[in-house]
């Protein structure tokens, strides 16, 4: 079976990179840029973004994102893109996914500028499409990964600390899921088996999180960029992004999807829920207790959930928890190196809660 590595064309990270967007655009286009900008970023960073283009006499059009990555929003941008020959998405995840979709359907290159480091999704060749009411509809598979990712760490340091910690929670699962896929020989979303490169990136991702996560949290609380914060932004976005796509997903994300059937979990960010589900996967694999304790202690220090009560699930009853466990046994759960039943997931959920409660 073939092995495949997929990654964005370029990954650029540094303080103040927002002022260089036009320079990067010129590597991909010449007739004009179409900018899809998150409304908050438009209100607070518009001059900085637009002056990058006007100072270089580059044509551009700014469009404020409506707030939902849905078919009508995608078609709105397609209808007004005109002669622009590249799309830039600037903002959060749904803004970026809209930019990906617009670029895909109009056959243009795309530059993504995340303003938080809350997940590894920017690097992937997928866009999540929702209904106008915000209900998940489908994943749009794209023909390539984004042409360029630009991370301005001065902007990211100003974002709520919770977003950075959620990114750590999402990235925390990367090594454990890739290791499970490597053992099982699963086919990843890149279309091949887990590669040694993907595993090395996944291991580096985990090591970086444990070494610099709490230092980055302290920096973000002071709204400043430090070497530790720079390392965590890269781990959350690039290391995790390339490693999950080319290394594979397994139980942690499958259990996340199952738990989202419970409305009580909807107040949580994606990475917050994934962090707990990583502990659940570790319990299901019967990993050494010291290793599990290390991850639980780290999650607690980061303010990430480690118990069912942290998810708001302490009083839902075993019947509903079993329903969520059953909903977990599909999708990437098949990538585990052993069969997993709803009863197994239920037991691991309770086991993770119990081990965490005993610490």
Backbone torsions as a table, in degrees:
resi	resn	phi	psi	omega
1	UNK	NA	135.9	-178.9
2	UNK	-68.8	159.7	175.0
3	UNK	-119.7	139.5	-173.6
4	UNK	-134.2	136.0	170.9
5	UNK	-112.0	128.0	174.9
6	UNK	-122.0	141.3	-178.9
7	UNK	-159.1	161.9	175.5
8	UNK	-64.3	158.0	-179.1
9	UNK	-62.8	-43.1	177.6
10	UNK	-141.8	145.6	174.3
11	UNK	-126.3	119.6	-174.9
12	UNK	-124.3	128.9	-176.7
13	UNK	-140.7	134.8	176.2
14	UNK	173.5	167.6	179.4
15	UNK	-78.1	129.1	177.0
16	UNK	86.6	12.9	-176.3
17	UNK	-69.8	-15.7	179.5
18	UNK	-59.8	-31.0	-178.1
19	UNK	-76.5	-8.0	-177.7
20	UNK	-105.5	12.3	-174.3
21	UNK	-59.6	-41.6	-179.0
22	UNK	-63.2	-37.8	178.0
23	UNK	-60.9	-42.6	179.4
24	UNK	-71.5	-35.3	177.1
25	UNK	-58.2	-39.2	-176.7
26	UNK	-64.1	-15.8	174.7
27	UNK	-73.7	-18.0	-173.9
28	UNK	-120.4	-23.0	-173.8
29	UNK	-146.8	173.1	-178.8
30	UNK	-146.4	-23.1	-174.4
31	UNK	-91.1	-7.1	178.2
32	UNK	141.6	150.7	-177.9
33	UNK	-108.9	140.8	175.2
34	UNK	-107.8	116.2	-174.3
35	UNK	-105.4	119.8	172.8
36	UNK	-102.4	113.7	-168.9
37	UNK	-120.9	129.8	173.0
38	UNK	-53.3	141.1	-173.7
39	UNK	-60.7	-40.1	179.2
40	UNK	-65.4	-42.9	179.1
41	UNK	-66.5	-37.2	177.9
42	UNK	-61.2	-41.5	-179.1
43	UNK	-70.5	-32.0	-172.3
44	UNK	-105.0	-22.3	-173.9
45	UNK	-127.3	10.0	-173.8
46	UNK	-56.0	-48.1	-176.3
47	UNK	-61.9	-41.8	-179.8
48	UNK	-63.0	-41.3	-179.1
49	UNK	-69.8	-51.8	-172.9
50	UNK	-70.8	-32.6	178.9
51	UNK	-65.6	-27.3	175.6
52	UNK	-56.3	-39.1	-179.2
53	UNK	-84.6	-44.7	-177.8
54	UNK	-65.2	-34.7	179.6
55	UNK	-64.6	-25.6	179.3
56	UNK	-103.4	9.1	179.0
57	UNK	56.1	41.9	177.7
58	UNK	-103.4	130.9	178.9
59	UNK	-66.0	139.6	177.0
60	UNK	-153.0	159.6	174.4
61	UNK	-133.9	125.2	178.7
62	UNK	-98.4	132.0	177.6
63	UNK	-128.6	127.2	-178.7
64	UNK	-81.5	130.2	179.6
65	UNK	-68.1	138.4	-175.5
66	UNK	-76.9	-20.6	-179.6
67	UNK	115.7	-10.2	-178.5
68	UNK	-137.1	129.0	176.6
69	UNK	-85.4	83.7	-177.1
70	UNK	-126.8	171.0	-175.7
71	UNK	-59.3	-41.9	-177.6
72	UNK	-65.7	-38.0	178.4
73	UNK	-67.5	-42.1	178.2
74	UNK	-61.2	-46.3	-178.9
75	UNK	-66.6	-31.7	177.3
76	UNK	-60.6	-45.1	-179.4
77	UNK	-71.0	-38.5	177.7
78	UNK	-59.2	-40.1	-176.2
79	UNK	-69.6	-20.3	-175.5
80	UNK	-117.9	11.9	-176.6
81	UNK	-73.0	-26.3	174.9
82	UNK	58.8	-134.2	-175.3
83	UNK	-89.8	1.8	178.2
84	UNK	-56.9	138.1	-174.8
85	UNK	-112.0	11.4	173.7
86	UNK	-155.7	148.6	-179.8
87	UNK	-111.3	134.6	173.4
88	UNK	-118.2	128.3	173.4
89	UNK	-106.9	125.9	-175.2
90	UNK	-129.0	111.3	-179.2
91	UNK	148.2	-145.6	-178.0
92	UNK	-87.2	-173.4	-170.9
93	UNK	-57.1	-43.2	-177.4
94	UNK	-72.6	-32.5	173.4
95	UNK	-62.1	-45.4	-178.2
96	UNK	-66.1	-41.0	179.1
97	UNK	-65.7	-35.4	176.4
98	UNK	-63.9	-43.2	178.0
99	UNK	-61.9	-41.8	177.1
100	UNK	-58.4	-46.8	-176.9
101	UNK	-65.7	-43.8	-180.0
102	UNK	-62.2	-44.0	178.5
103	UNK	-63.0	-40.2	179.9
104	UNK	-62.5	-49.1	-175.7
105	UNK	-73.4	-23.2	179.9
106	UNK	-102.6	4.2	176.0
107	UNK	58.4	48.4	178.7
108	UNK	-122.9	154.5	173.6
109	UNK	-69.2	158.3	-178.4
110	UNK	-132.8	136.6	173.8
111	UNK	-114.1	128.1	179.9
112	UNK	-110.1	135.1	-179.6
113	UNK	-125.7	84.0	178.6
114	UNK	-66.0	138.9	178.7
115	UNK	-103.9	3.8	168.4
116	UNK	-137.5	166.8	174.3
117	UNK	-116.7	55.7	-171.2
118	UNK	-94.3	-7.6	177.3
119	UNK	-162.6	172.3	179.0
120	UNK	-97.6	6.0	-174.6
121	UNK	-62.1	-31.6	-176.4
122	UNK	-55.1	-32.4	-175.6
123	UNK	-78.6	-11.9	-169.3
124	UNK	-85.4	164.9	176.2
125	UNK	-100.5	46.8	176.3
126	UNK	-135.7	150.7	170.0
127	UNK	-130.5	132.3	178.6
128	UNK	-88.4	123.0	-177.5
129	UNK	-106.2	135.8	-178.2
130	UNK	-120.1	165.9	169.6
131	UNK	-76.4	171.6	178.7
132	UNK	-64.4	-20.4	178.3
133	UNK	-91.2	3.8	175.6
134	UNK	87.5	15.1	177.7
135	UNK	-90.7	131.0	-179.3
136	UNK	-57.8	133.1	-177.0
137	UNK	-111.4	-52.0	-177.2
138	UNK	-170.0	166.2	169.8
139	UNK	-97.9	134.6	175.1
140	UNK	-97.8	110.0	176.8
141	UNK	-75.1	133.9	-176.0
142	UNK	-104.7	162.5	-176.7
143	UNK	-79.8	-15.7	179.1
144	UNK	-158.9	164.2	172.2
145	UNK	-73.4	161.9	178.8
146	UNK	-53.7	146.3	-180.0
147	UNK	-67.5	-33.2	-175.6
148	UNK	-155.1	138.1	172.3
149	UNK	-116.7	128.7	179.4
150	UNK	-122.8	119.5	-178.8
151	UNK	-111.7	111.6	175.2
152	UNK	-92.8	104.3	-173.6
153	UNK	-71.4	-19.9	174.1
154	UNK	-67.5	-37.5	176.7
155	UNK	-71.3	-44.8	-177.3
156	UNK	-63.7	-35.1	179.1
157	UNK	-65.4	-20.8	179.7
158	UNK	-86.5	-11.8	-177.8
159	UNK	-74.4	159.4	177.4
160	UNK	-55.1	138.0	-178.0
161	UNK	-57.2	-32.4	-178.4
162	UNK	-56.3	-36.1	-179.1
163	UNK	-66.8	-43.2	178.7
164	UNK	-63.1	-40.9	179.4
165	UNK	-67.7	-36.0	175.7
166	UNK	-63.2	-37.8	176.0
167	UNK	-62.1	-38.2	175.4
168	UNK	-63.7	-41.5	179.3
169	UNK	-61.5	-40.7	177.8
170	UNK	-66.6	-45.2	-177.9
171	UNK	-68.4	-25.8	-178.5
172	UNK	-59.7	-31.2	-177.8
173	UNK	-76.8	-17.1	-167.5
174	UNK	-59.1	-49.6	-177.9
175	UNK	-64.3	-45.5	-175.0
176	UNK	-67.2	-37.0	178.2
177	UNK	-72.8	-40.7	178.0
178	UNK	-63.6	-39.3	178.5
179	UNK	-62.8	-39.1	177.4
180	UNK	-65.0	-41.8	179.8
181	UNK	-67.1	-37.1	177.5
182	UNK	-62.8	-41.6	179.7
183	UNK	-66.5	-38.1	-175.4
184	UNK	-87.2	-13.9	-175.8
185	UNK	72.2	26.9	-176.6
186	UNK	-67.2	153.1	173.6
187	UNK	-87.3	124.7	-177.3
188	UNK	-82.1	174.9	178.5
189	UNK	-68.4	-15.1	174.6
190	UNK	-76.2	-13.2	176.3
191	UNK	99.2	8.8	178.2
192	UNK	-141.7	-172.9	178.3
193	UNK	-86.5	163.1	179.9
194	UNK	-58.8	134.2	-178.3
195	UNK	-103.6	158.4	174.4
196	UNK	-58.0	-34.8	178.0
197	UNK	-62.8	-45.3	179.1
198	UNK	-61.4	-40.5	179.5
199	UNK	-66.9	-37.9	178.6
200	UNK	-65.6	-40.5	176.9
201	UNK	-65.6	-40.3	179.7
202	UNK	-64.2	-41.5	178.7
203	UNK	-66.5	-41.7	177.5
204	UNK	-63.2	-37.7	177.6
205	UNK	-59.2	-51.0	-179.2
206	UNK	-62.2	-45.4	-179.0
207	UNK	-61.6	-38.4	179.6
208	UNK	-67.0	-42.5	178.3
209	UNK	-58.5	-48.6	-176.2
210	UNK	-68.6	-33.2	-178.3
211	UNK	-78.1	-38.3	-169.0
212	UNK	-120.3	-2.7	-175.0
213	UNK	-59.2	-47.2	-177.0
214	UNK	-73.9	-31.5	174.7
215	UNK	-67.7	-37.5	177.3
216	UNK	-67.2	-37.2	177.4
217	UNK	-60.3	-44.3	179.5
218	UNK	-62.6	-39.4	179.0
219	UNK	-65.7	-44.2	-179.3
220	UNK	-64.6	-34.4	177.4
221	UNK	-65.0	-28.0	176.8
222	UNK	-94.2	0.4	177.9
223	UNK	59.6	42.4	177.7
224	UNK	-131.1	156.6	175.3
225	UNK	-97.3	131.1	177.2
226	UNK	-128.8	169.9	176.5
227	UNK	-55.8	-37.2	179.3
228	UNK	-65.3	-43.6	178.5
229	UNK	-63.6	-42.2	176.7
230	UNK	-56.9	-43.4	-179.9
231	UNK	-64.7	-39.5	-178.7
232	UNK	-71.8	-37.1	175.9
233	UNK	-59.0	-44.1	178.9
234	UNK	-65.8	-41.2	179.7
235	UNK	-65.0	-46.4	-178.5
236	UNK	-62.5	-36.9	-170.1
237	UNK	-98.8	-61.1	-172.3
238	UNK	-84.5	-54.2	-176.9
239	UNK	-58.7	-49.2	179.6
240	UNK	-67.4	-39.2	-177.3
241	UNK	-62.8	-47.8	179.8
242	UNK	-71.8	-39.8	-176.7
243	UNK	-69.7	-36.1	179.7
244	UNK	-71.7	-38.3	-176.6
245	UNK	-72.2	-38.1	-178.1
246	UNK	-97.8	-11.5	178.2
247	UNK	-100.7	-34.0	175.3
248	UNK	110.4	154.5	174.2
249	UNK	-103.8	155.7	-179.1
250	UNK	-144.3	-131.2	-169.9
251	UNK	-66.4	-39.4	-173.1
252	UNK	-56.9	-46.9	-180.0
253	UNK	-75.3	-30.8	175.9
254	UNK	-64.9	-42.8	179.0
255	UNK	-68.6	-37.8	173.3
256	UNK	-53.6	-48.8	-177.9
257	UNK	-63.0	-37.1	177.9
258	UNK	-66.4	-41.3	-178.7
259	UNK	-70.0	-23.7	177.9
260	UNK	-70.8	-9.1	172.6
261	UNK	-72.3	-11.5	178.2
262	UNK	-96.6	116.3	-176.6
263	UNK	-56.5	-26.0	-179.0
264	UNK	-60.2	-24.3	-176.9
265	UNK	-87.0	-5.6	-172.0
266	UNK	-70.8	-13.7	178.1
267	UNK	-80.1	-10.8	-176.5
268	UNK	-87.8	148.4	170.4
269	UNK	-75.8	155.7	-177.3
270	UNK	-49.7	-51.4	-175.4
271	UNK	-68.3	-27.8	177.0
272	UNK	-63.7	-44.3	179.9
273	UNK	-70.9	-37.9	179.1
274	UNK	-62.1	-35.7	-180.0
275	UNK	-58.1	-48.7	178.1
276	UNK	-63.3	-40.0	-177.5
277	UNK	-68.2	-24.6	173.2
278	UNK	-65.7	-41.2	176.2
279	UNK	-62.8	-40.4	178.4
280	UNK	-61.9	-43.4	177.8
281	UNK	-61.6	-41.9	179.9
282	UNK	-61.6	-38.1	176.5
283	UNK	-64.7	-43.2	-178.2
284	UNK	-65.1	-29.0	178.2
285	UNK	-85.6	-6.0	-177.2
286	UNK	56.5	45.8	176.8
287	UNK	-68.3	160.4	-177.4
288	UNK	-57.3	142.5	-176.2
289	UNK	-58.9	-39.5	-179.9
290	UNK	-61.7	-38.2	179.0
291	UNK	-66.3	-43.3	178.2
292	UNK	-64.1	-42.5	178.4
293	UNK	-60.8	-39.6	179.1
294	UNK	-59.4	-44.8	-178.6
295	UNK	-69.6	-40.2	178.6
296	UNK	-62.7	-46.5	-179.0
297	UNK	-63.4	-40.0	178.6
298	UNK	-63.9	-45.8	179.3
299	UNK	-59.7	-43.8	179.1
300	UNK	-59.9	-43.3	-179.3
301	UNK	-65.1	-28.1	178.3
302	UNK	-86.1	-3.5	-177.0
303	UNK	76.2	24.5	179.9
304	UNK	-96.9	151.8	-175.9
305	UNK	-65.5	140.2	174.5
306	UNK	-131.2	-3.8	-178.8
307	UNK	-135.5	158.5	177.7
308	UNK	-58.9	-34.7	179.1
309	UNK	-65.0	-30.1	177.2
310	UNK	-67.0	-23.9	178.6
311	UNK	-91.1	-3.9	-175.4
312	UNK	79.4	23.4	-174.1
313	UNK	-112.8	14.6	-175.0
314	UNK	-68.3	-20.5	-173.9
315	UNK	-122.6	20.2	-173.8
316	UNK	-81.6	-18.4	-179.2
317	UNK	92.1	150.1	-175.9
318	UNK	-66.1	-31.2	-178.8
319	UNK	-62.6	-46.0	-179.4
320	UNK	-70.7	-35.5	178.0
321	UNK	-66.2	-36.6	177.3
322	UNK	-66.7	-35.3	176.3
323	UNK	-62.6	-42.4	177.1
324	UNK	-66.0	-38.4	177.4
325	UNK	-61.6	-41.4	178.2
326	UNK	-64.6	-39.0	179.1
327	UNK	-67.8	-17.4	179.7
328	UNK	-78.8	-17.8	-170.8
329	UNK	-88.9	53.0	176.8
330	UNK	-151.9	-178.7	178.4
331	UNK	58.4	-128.0	-173.6
332	UNK	-70.3	-8.0	175.1
333	UNK	-60.4	-28.1	179.4
334	UNK	-66.0	-13.3	-179.9
335	UNK	-84.7	-4.5	176.7
336	UNK	-68.5	150.9	-176.1
337	UNK	-79.7	9.7	176.8
338	UNK	-152.0	156.5	179.9
339	UNK	-64.1	142.1	179.7
340	UNK	-126.9	122.7	-179.7
341	UNK	-102.4	165.0	174.2
342	UNK	-55.3	-37.4	178.5
343	UNK	-63.8	-36.8	177.5
344	UNK	-63.2	-45.1	-179.2
345	UNK	-65.3	-44.2	178.9
346	UNK	-56.9	-46.6	179.3
347	UNK	-63.0	-39.3	-179.9
348	UNK	-69.6	-35.8	175.7
349	UNK	-61.7	-47.4	179.0
350	UNK	-66.6	-38.4	-179.1
351	UNK	-65.9	-41.1	178.6
352	UNK	-64.1	-42.1	179.0
353	UNK	-62.2	-41.8	-178.4
354	UNK	-68.5	-44.4	179.4
355	UNK	-62.8	-44.3	179.2
356	UNK	-63.0	-39.0	-179.9
357	UNK	-67.6	-24.1	-179.5
358	UNK	-84.8	-3.8	-177.4
359	UNK	-92.8	NA	NA
